[in-house]
Amino acid sequence: MGKTLRHGSPESLGVGRDGMQPIYDFIKKSEDQKKPFMVWYAPFLPHTPHTPPDRLFEKYKDKAPSPEIAKYFAMVEWLDESVGDLMSYLDKEGLAENTIVLFIVDNGWDQCARGFRGHKLTPWEQGVRTPIMVRWPGKVAPREENGRLASNLDIPVTILTAAGISVPDSMEGINLMDEQAVDARKAIFLEDFDHDMIAPDKPEATIEARSVIDDFWKLIVTYSDAEGGGKKIDKIYLFDLANDPKEADDLAAKHPDVVERLLKKLDAWWDPKDDGEASKE
């Protein structure tokens, strides 16, 4: 991230956009010292500023609904190329079979696509349903999984377990390579806060939404500012993601029993009314 001047800093934007050499230099140094390495490649791709190479913009300019979206699509492919370069480097250096690669993203797209509602700052599927991809040749067989639940909280647990390091009892999440643990999971939980949190130690002060996904049921509780300060429940939604992945049909009124059950489960995990104290299910 360089000096972390964010969008305007060439140093922050350099890795990926200007090539991957700093990462390769670091891996080579680790190999020369016969030490294990951990790389967190976190580029501002496909984040703004959207400045893709002309060769990629030309590919999408006549296929996207606008030049702005064409640039975004081009930025996504630019990210894909950089990740592909990294995978090729690991293969070429003979490191692939002893290197776990995890691909995750921090949020969904900032603009609605193909009829999905919401954006990256919301708990709608458009904002939170993002890929988790793993590559570990010889240890993890390639396949696509869309029917079971995973969370970014699972990533540290999975990494520690794979590395043979004990997982602290206080750490939530499961090992995604443990089929029984994945099958046994019944629900995951989501939170949405103001973009600029005024008090990280008081999450209830800036809560915008809470959500629980239980099997294919998804409950969303949204909040608005209350008179005199604080937050109040604004609306409760219920969706059947198996039949309605774009969350078009709110079923809360039709299934009050499901709403009540999921609200209890959500509150058992964390209830903002309880002074911000979280509790594990």
C-alpha atoms as a printed R data frame, in Angstrom:
    type eleno elety resid chain resno       x       y       z
1   ATOM     1    CA   MET     A     1   0.000   0.000   0.000
2   ATOM     2    CA   GLY     A     2   2.990   2.313  -0.005
3   ATOM     3    CA   LYS     A     3   2.326   5.482   1.991
4   ATOM     4    CA   THR     A     4  -1.390   4.614   2.011
5   ATOM     5    CA   LEU     A     5  -2.508   7.865   0.427
6   ATOM     6    CA   ARG     A     6  -5.046   5.545  -1.105
7   ATOM     7    CA   HIS     A     7  -6.479   6.436  -4.510
8   ATOM     8    CA   GLY     A     8  -4.027   9.230  -5.249
9   ATOM     9    CA   SER     A     9  -0.788   7.525  -4.257
10  ATOM    10    CA   PRO     A    10   1.210   5.867  -7.050
11  ATOM    11    CA   GLU     A    11   2.858   3.721  -4.406
12  ATOM    12    CA   SER     A    12  -0.506   2.474  -3.173
13  ATOM    13    CA   LEU     A    13  -1.697   1.639  -6.676
14  ATOM    14    CA   GLY     A    14   1.526   0.207  -8.040
15  ATOM    15    CA   VAL     A    15   1.410  -3.513  -7.314
16  ATOM    16    CA   GLY     A    16  -0.660  -5.246  -9.974
17  ATOM    17    CA   ARG     A    17  -1.095  -2.193 -12.171
18  ATOM    18    CA   ASP     A    18   2.650  -1.865 -12.673
19  ATOM    19    CA   GLY     A    19   3.399  -5.579 -12.576
20  ATOM    20    CA   MET     A    20   4.052  -8.171  -9.904
21  ATOM    21    CA   GLN     A    21   7.823  -7.937  -9.546
22  ATOM    22    CA   PRO     A    22   7.865  -6.732  -5.900
23  ATOM    23    CA   ILE     A    23   5.981  -9.896  -4.931
24  ATOM    24    CA   TYR     A    24   8.332 -12.116  -6.922
25  ATOM    25    CA   ASP     A    25  11.354 -10.421  -5.342
26  ATOM    26    CA   PHE     A    26   9.945 -11.104  -1.884
27  ATOM    27    CA   ILE     A    27   9.234 -14.770  -2.657
28  ATOM    28    CA   LYS     A    28  12.733 -15.184  -4.127
29  ATOM    29    CA   LYS     A    29  14.275 -13.647  -0.993
30  ATOM    30    CA   SER     A    30  12.293 -16.060   1.193
31  ATOM    31    CA   GLU     A    31  13.397 -19.005  -0.928
32  ATOM    32    CA   ASP     A    32  17.047 -17.926  -0.814
33  ATOM    33    CA   GLN     A    33  16.808 -17.736   2.987
34  ATOM    34    CA   LYS     A    34  14.992 -21.091   3.075
35  ATOM    35    CA   LYS     A    35  12.094 -19.538   4.941
36  ATOM    36    CA   PRO     A    36   8.356 -19.978   4.410
37  ATOM    37    CA   PHE     A    37   6.554 -16.981   2.974
38  ATOM    38    CA   MET     A    38   3.124 -15.412   3.278
39  ATOM    39    CA   VAL     A    39   2.044 -12.909   0.631
40  ATOM    40    CA   TRP     A    40  -1.061 -10.768   0.874
41  ATOM    41    CA   TYR     A    41  -1.636  -9.435  -2.622
42  ATOM    42    CA   ALA     A    42  -4.238  -6.686  -2.146
43  ATOM    43    CA   PRO     A    43  -4.225  -4.431  -5.216
44  ATOM    44    CA   PHE     A    44  -6.562  -1.573  -6.019
45  ATOM    45    CA   LEU     A    45  -7.891  -3.705  -8.853
46  ATOM    46    CA   PRO     A    46 -10.657  -3.442  -9.928
47  ATOM    47    CA   HIS     A    47 -11.140  -0.468  -7.592
48  ATOM    48    CA   THR     A    48 -11.152   3.120  -8.802
49  ATOM    49    CA   PRO     A    49  -9.498   4.856 -10.497
50  ATOM    50    CA   HIS     A    50 -10.656   2.810 -13.477
51  ATOM    51    CA   THR     A    51  -7.686   3.186 -15.809
52  ATOM    52    CA   PRO     A    52  -7.490  -0.101 -17.744
53  ATOM    53    CA   PRO     A    53  -5.095  -0.665 -20.648
54  ATOM    54    CA   ASP     A    54  -6.623   0.288 -24.000
55  ATOM    55    CA   ARG     A    55  -6.392  -3.337 -25.180
56  ATOM    56    CA   LEU     A    56  -8.812  -4.378 -22.400
57  ATOM    57    CA   PHE     A    57 -11.129  -1.376 -22.678
58  ATOM    58    CA   GLU     A    58 -11.529  -2.003 -26.417
59  ATOM    59    CA   LYS     A    59 -12.595  -5.561 -25.629
60  ATOM    60    CA   TYR     A    60 -15.598  -4.413 -23.582
61  ATOM    61    CA   LYS     A    61 -16.556  -0.966 -24.869
62  ATOM    62    CA   ASP     A    62 -19.161  -2.308 -27.313
63  ATOM    63    CA   LYS     A    63 -20.454  -5.020 -24.956
64  ATOM    64    CA   ALA     A    64 -21.127  -3.002 -21.806
65  ATOM    65    CA   PRO     A    65 -24.119  -0.690 -21.295
66  ATOM    66    CA   SER     A    66 -21.831   2.326 -20.782
67  ATOM    67    CA   PRO     A    67 -18.160   3.302 -21.104
68  ATOM    68    CA   GLU     A    68 -17.901   3.449 -17.306
69  ATOM    69    CA   ILE     A    69 -19.065  -0.142 -16.905
70  ATOM    70    CA   ALA     A    70 -16.837  -1.213 -19.798
71  ATOM    71    CA   LYS     A    71 -13.891   0.216 -17.900
72  ATOM    72    CA   TYR     A    72 -14.944  -1.699 -14.805
73  ATOM    73    CA   PHE     A    73 -15.151  -4.974 -16.742
74  ATOM    74    CA   ALA     A    74 -11.700  -4.263 -18.153
75  ATOM    75    CA   MET     A    75 -10.358  -3.642 -14.661
76  ATOM    76    CA   VAL     A    76 -11.720  -7.014 -13.530
77  ATOM    77    CA   GLU     A    77  -9.887  -8.758 -16.369
78  ATOM    78    CA   TRP     A    78  -6.746  -6.807 -15.496
79  ATOM    79    CA   LEU     A    79  -6.990  -8.225 -11.970
80  ATOM    80    CA   ASP     A    80  -7.523 -11.707 -13.441
81  ATOM    81    CA   GLU     A    81  -4.378 -11.313 -15.525
82  ATOM    82    CA   SER     A    82  -2.286 -10.288 -12.524
83  ATOM    83    CA   VAL     A    83  -3.509 -13.256 -10.486
84  ATOM    84    CA   GLY     A    84  -2.811 -15.543 -13.443
85  ATOM    85    CA   ASP     A    85   0.736 -14.173 -13.622
86  ATOM    86    CA   LEU     A    86   1.206 -14.984  -9.938
87  ATOM    87    CA   MET     A    87  -0.076 -18.543 -10.411
88  ATOM    88    CA   SER     A    88   2.264 -19.021 -13.375
89  ATOM    89    CA   TYR     A    89   5.195 -17.785 -11.299
90  ATOM    90    CA   LEU     A    90   4.470 -20.320  -8.560
91  ATOM    91    CA   ASP     A    91   4.254 -23.069 -11.185
92  ATOM    92    CA   LYS     A    92   7.486 -22.013 -12.892
93  ATOM    93    CA   GLU     A    93   9.395 -21.864  -9.602
94  ATOM    94    CA   GLY     A    94   8.104 -25.272  -8.502
95  ATOM    95    CA   LEU     A    95   6.267 -23.772  -5.528
96  ATOM    96    CA   ALA     A    96   2.644 -24.533  -6.427
97  ATOM    97    CA   GLU     A    97   2.247 -27.827  -4.560
98  ATOM    98    CA   ASN     A    98   3.644 -26.367  -1.337
99  ATOM    99    CA   THR     A    99   1.735 -23.080  -1.518
100 ATOM   100    CA   ILE     A   100  -1.887 -22.552  -0.512
101 ATOM   101    CA   VAL     A   101  -3.516 -19.820  -2.580
102 ATOM   102    CA   LEU     A   102  -6.737 -18.254  -1.301
103 ATOM   103    CA   PHE     A   103  -8.622 -15.710  -3.401
104 ATOM   104    CA   ILE     A   104 -11.160 -13.568  -1.550
105 ATOM   105    CA   VAL     A   105 -12.673 -10.135  -2.076
106 ATOM   106    CA   ASP     A   106 -13.812  -7.595   0.490
107 ATOM   107    CA   ASN     A   107 -17.193  -6.771  -1.013
108 ATOM   108    CA   GLY     A   108 -19.376  -6.983  -4.077
109 ATOM   109    CA   TRP     A   109 -19.800  -4.545  -6.927
110 ATOM   110    CA   ASP     A   110 -20.817  -0.954  -6.278
111 ATOM   111    CA   GLN     A   111 -23.422  -0.978  -9.058
112 ATOM   112    CA   CYS     A   112 -26.369  -3.289  -9.536
113 ATOM   113    CA   ALA     A   113 -25.829  -5.985 -12.150
114 ATOM   114    CA   ARG     A   114 -28.310  -8.264 -13.889
115 ATOM   115    CA   GLY     A   115 -31.224  -7.259 -11.685
116 ATOM   116    CA   PHE     A   116 -29.595  -7.693  -8.277
117 ATOM   117    CA   ARG     A   117 -30.464  -5.079  -5.684
118 ATOM   118    CA   GLY     A   118 -28.112  -3.223  -3.394
119 ATOM   119    CA   HIS     A   119 -24.406  -2.467  -3.694
120 ATOM   120    CA   LYS     A   120 -21.153  -3.101  -1.866
121 ATOM   121    CA   LEU     A   121 -22.098  -1.168   1.275
122 ATOM   122    CA   THR     A   122 -25.258  -3.203   1.895
123 ATOM   123    CA   PRO     A   123 -26.122  -6.712   3.133
124 ATOM   124    CA   TRP     A   124 -27.921  -7.607  -0.111
125 ATOM   125    CA   GLU     A   125 -26.446 -10.470  -2.127
126 ATOM   126    CA   GLN     A   126 -24.968  -7.951  -4.570
127 ATOM   127    CA   GLY     A   127 -22.769  -6.688  -1.752
128 ATOM   128    CA   VAL     A   128 -21.907  -9.803   0.251
129 ATOM   129    CA   ARG     A   129 -22.064 -12.870  -2.002
130 ATOM   130    CA   THR     A   130 -18.467 -12.965  -3.143
131 ATOM   131    CA   PRO     A   131 -16.138 -15.785  -4.198
132 ATOM   132    CA   ILE     A   132 -13.750 -17.732  -2.013
133 ATOM   133    CA   MET     A   133 -11.378 -19.700  -4.227
134 ATOM   134    CA   VAL     A   134  -8.638 -22.102  -3.165
135 ATOM   135    CA   ARG     A   135  -5.720 -23.578  -5.086
136 ATOM   136    CA   TRP     A   136  -3.524 -26.209  -3.465
137 ATOM   137    CA   PRO     A   137  -2.480 -28.831  -6.055
138 ATOM   138    CA   GLY     A   138  -2.524 -32.365  -4.730
139 ATOM   139    CA   LYS     A   139  -4.408 -31.376  -1.587
140 ATOM   140    CA   VAL     A   140  -7.587 -29.617  -2.751
141 ATOM   141    CA   ALA     A   141  -9.425 -31.044  -5.752
142 ATOM   142    CA   PRO     A   142 -10.902 -28.407  -8.112
143 ATOM   143    CA   ARG     A   143 -14.677 -28.118  -7.906
144 ATOM   144    CA   GLU     A   144 -17.407 -25.498  -7.632
145 ATOM   145    CA   GLU     A   145 -19.517 -25.253  -4.463
146 ATOM   146    CA   ASN     A   146 -22.637 -23.073  -4.338
147 ATOM   147    CA   GLY     A   147 -24.930 -24.933  -1.964
148 ATOM   148    CA   ARG     A   148 -23.191 -24.567   1.386
149 ATOM   149    CA   LEU     A   149 -22.251 -21.606   3.577
150 ATOM   150    CA   ALA     A   150 -18.815 -20.054   3.975
151 ATOM   151    CA   SER     A   151 -17.608 -16.815   5.527
152 ATOM   152    CA   ASN     A   152 -14.416 -14.790   5.423
153 ATOM   153    CA   LEU     A   153 -14.156 -15.614   9.140
154 ATOM   154    CA   ASP     A   154 -13.314 -19.149   8.021
155 ATOM   155    CA   ILE     A   155 -10.161 -18.101   6.193
156 ATOM   156    CA   PRO     A   156  -7.832 -17.706   9.228
157 ATOM   157    CA   VAL     A   157  -9.043 -20.978  10.749
158 ATOM   158    CA   THR     A   158  -8.500 -22.795   7.452
159 ATOM   159    CA   ILE     A   159  -4.995 -21.364   7.008
160 ATOM   160    CA   LEU     A   160  -3.896 -22.146  10.568
161 ATOM   161    CA   THR     A   161  -5.201 -25.709  10.345
162 ATOM   162    CA   ALA     A   162  -3.537 -26.319   6.999
163 ATOM   163    CA   ALA     A   163  -0.255 -25.011   8.407
164 ATOM   164    CA   GLY     A   164  -0.479 -27.321  11.419
165 ATOM   165    CA   ILE     A   165  -0.954 -24.466  13.893
166 ATOM   166    CA   SER     A   166  -3.477 -24.758  16.694
167 ATOM   167    CA   VAL     A   167  -6.530 -22.493  16.401
168 ATOM   168    CA   PRO     A   168  -7.265 -20.294  19.452
169 ATOM   169    CA   ASP     A   169 -10.549 -21.125  21.172
170 ATOM   170    CA   SER     A   170 -11.655 -17.505  20.855
171 ATOM   171    CA   MET     A   171 -11.452 -17.582  17.068
172 ATOM   172    CA   GLU     A   172 -14.727 -18.058  15.209
173 ATOM   173    CA   GLY     A   173 -15.035 -19.751  11.843
174 ATOM   174    CA   ILE     A   174 -14.478 -23.300  10.623
175 ATOM   175    CA   ASN     A   175 -11.879 -25.146   8.580
176 ATOM   176    CA   LEU     A   176 -13.271 -25.126   5.037
177 ATOM   177    CA   MET     A   177 -11.293 -28.281   4.217
178 ATOM   178    CA   ASP     A   178 -13.243 -30.157   6.898
179 ATOM   179    CA   GLU     A   179 -16.231 -31.546   5.003
180 ATOM   180    CA   GLN     A   180 -18.057 -32.525   8.183
181 ATOM   181    CA   ALA     A   181 -17.702 -29.034   9.647
182 ATOM   182    CA   VAL     A   182 -18.971 -27.448   6.447
183 ATOM   183    CA   ASP     A   183 -21.929 -29.837   6.310
184 ATOM   184    CA   ALA     A   184 -22.756 -29.195   9.971
185 ATOM   185    CA   ARG     A   185 -22.895 -25.408   9.616
186 ATOM   186    CA   LYS     A   186 -26.463 -24.165   9.665
187 ATOM   187    CA   ALA     A   187 -26.094 -20.377   9.497
188 ATOM   188    CA   ILE     A   188 -23.776 -17.451   8.906
189 ATOM   189    CA   PHE     A   189 -24.232 -13.866  10.078
190 ATOM   190    CA   LEU     A   190 -23.688 -10.480   8.434
191 ATOM   191    CA   GLU     A   191 -23.307  -6.925   9.697
192 ATOM   192    CA   ASP     A   192 -23.430  -3.585   7.890
193 ATOM   193    CA   PHE     A   193 -22.159  -0.374   9.469
194 ATOM   194    CA   ASP     A   194 -21.813   3.280   8.499
195 ATOM   195    CA   HIS     A   195 -18.903   3.794   6.119
196 ATOM   196    CA   ASP     A   196 -17.119   5.887   8.758
197 ATOM   197    CA   MET     A   197 -17.586   4.218  12.138
198 ATOM   198    CA   ILE     A   198 -17.585   6.796  14.907
199 ATOM   199    CA   ALA     A   199 -16.903   4.279  17.663
200 ATOM   200    CA   PRO     A   200 -15.472   0.851  16.748
201 ATOM   201    CA   ASP     A   201 -15.924  -0.244  20.373
202 ATOM   202    CA   LYS     A   202 -19.636   0.599  20.172
203 ATOM   203    CA   PRO     A   203 -20.839  -1.079  16.977
204 ATOM   204    CA   GLU     A   204 -24.493  -0.562  17.934
205 ATOM   205    CA   ALA     A   205 -23.992   3.197  17.413
206 ATOM   206    CA   THR     A   206 -23.396   2.870  13.680
207 ATOM   207    CA   ILE     A   207 -25.310  -0.284  12.763
208 ATOM   208    CA   GLU     A   208 -27.161  -0.072   9.444
209 ATOM   209    CA   ALA     A   209 -28.225  -3.680   9.030
210 ATOM   210    CA   ARG     A   210 -27.877  -7.180  10.431
211 ATOM   211    CA   SER     A   211 -28.552 -10.377   8.560
212 ATOM   212    CA   VAL     A   212 -28.556 -14.140   8.987
213 ATOM   213    CA   ILE     A   213 -28.531 -16.776   6.263
214 ATOM   214    CA   ASP     A   214 -29.930 -20.066   7.507
215 ATOM   215    CA   ASP     A   215 -29.904 -22.799   4.870
216 ATOM   216    CA   PHE     A   216 -31.470 -20.828   1.974
217 ATOM   217    CA   TRP     A   217 -33.520 -18.457   4.130
218 ATOM   218    CA   LYS     A   218 -32.079 -14.970   4.476
219 ATOM   219    CA   LEU     A   219 -33.315 -12.460   7.052
220 ATOM   220    CA   ILE     A   220 -32.251  -8.798   6.849
221 ATOM   221    CA   VAL     A   221 -32.941  -6.262   9.594
222 ATOM   222    CA   THR     A   222 -32.273  -2.648   8.562
223 ATOM   223    CA   TYR     A   223 -31.849   0.312  10.920
224 ATOM   224    CA   SER     A   224 -32.358   4.067  10.774
225 ATOM   225    CA   ASP     A   225 -31.555   6.931  13.134
226 ATOM   226    CA   ALA     A   226 -33.898   7.224  16.110
227 ATOM   227    CA   GLU     A   227 -35.118  10.500  17.554
228 ATOM   228    CA   GLY     A   228 -32.869  11.573  20.369
229 ATOM   229    CA   GLY     A   229 -29.982   9.477  19.056
230 ATOM   230    CA   GLY     A   230 -29.251   5.819  18.620
231 ATOM   231    CA   LYS     A   231 -30.725   3.425  16.091
232 ATOM   232    CA   LYS     A   232 -34.135   1.858  15.567
233 ATOM   233    CA   ILE     A   233 -35.290  -1.056  13.436
234 ATOM   234    CA   ASP     A   234 -36.475   0.265  10.115
235 ATOM   235    CA   LYS     A   235 -37.617  -2.857   8.246
236 ATOM   236    CA   ILE     A   236 -37.337  -6.639   8.331
237 ATOM   237    CA   TYR     A   237 -36.987  -8.625   5.100
238 ATOM   238    CA   LEU     A   238 -37.094 -12.358   4.407
239 ATOM   239    CA   PHE     A   239 -35.949 -14.031   1.192
240 ATOM   240    CA   ASP     A   240 -35.719 -17.562  -0.162
241 ATOM   241    CA   LEU     A   241 -32.324 -17.488  -1.865
242 ATOM   242    CA   ALA     A   242 -32.809 -20.908  -3.463
243 ATOM   243    CA   ASN     A   243 -35.668 -19.611  -5.589
244 ATOM   244    CA   ASP     A   244 -35.008 -15.878  -5.415
245 ATOM   245    CA   PRO     A   245 -31.247 -15.174  -5.475
246 ATOM   246    CA   LYS     A   246 -31.860 -11.565  -6.579
247 ATOM   247    CA   GLU     A   247 -33.988 -10.888  -3.476
248 ATOM   248    CA   ALA     A   248 -36.961  -9.553  -5.402
249 ATOM   249    CA   ASP     A   249 -39.753 -11.147  -3.345
250 ATOM   250    CA   ASP     A   250 -39.926 -10.192   0.350
251 ATOM   251    CA   LEU     A   251 -41.609 -13.104   2.145
252 ATOM   252    CA   ALA     A   252 -41.576 -11.660   5.683
253 ATOM   253    CA   ALA     A   253 -45.355 -11.178   5.816
254 ATOM   254    CA   LYS     A   254 -46.014 -14.674   4.446
255 ATOM   255    CA   HIS     A   255 -43.722 -16.515   6.857
256 ATOM   256    CA   PRO     A   256 -43.858 -14.807  10.283
257 ATOM   257    CA   ASP     A   257 -42.779 -18.075  11.938
258 ATOM   258    CA   VAL     A   258 -39.543 -18.106   9.955
259 ATOM   259    CA   VAL     A   259 -38.983 -14.417  10.731
260 ATOM   260    CA   GLU     A   260 -39.433 -15.064  14.456
261 ATOM   261    CA   ARG     A   261 -37.097 -18.062  14.424
262 ATOM   262    CA   LEU     A   262 -34.340 -16.263  12.528
263 ATOM   263    CA   LEU     A   263 -34.656 -13.113  14.640
264 ATOM   264    CA   LYS     A   264 -34.026 -15.204  17.752
265 ATOM   265    CA   LYS     A   265 -31.006 -16.790  16.106
266 ATOM   266    CA   LEU     A   266 -29.692 -13.399  15.002
267 ATOM   267    CA   ASP     A   267 -30.148 -11.869  18.465
268 ATOM   268    CA   ALA     A   268 -28.468 -14.867  20.085
269 ATOM   269    CA   TRP     A   269 -25.406 -14.167  17.942
270 ATOM   270    CA   TRP     A   270 -25.390 -10.409  18.615
271 ATOM   271    CA   ASP     A   271 -28.127  -8.050  19.749
272 ATOM   272    CA   PRO     A   272 -27.306  -4.313  19.348
273 ATOM   273    CA   LYS     A   273 -29.669  -3.525  22.211
274 ATOM   274    CA   ASP     A   274 -27.395  -5.447  24.553
275 ATOM   275    CA   ASP     A   275 -24.783  -2.649  24.861
276 ATOM   276    CA   GLY     A   276 -22.934  -3.976  21.847
277 ATOM   277    CA   GLU     A   277 -21.928  -7.167  23.598
278 ATOM   278    CA   ALA     A   278 -21.640 -10.054  21.165
279 ATOM   279    CA   SER     A   279 -22.510 -13.604  22.089
280 ATOM   280    CA   LYS     A   280 -21.624 -16.778  20.240
281 ATOM   281    CA   GLU     A   281 -24.305 -19.134  19.084
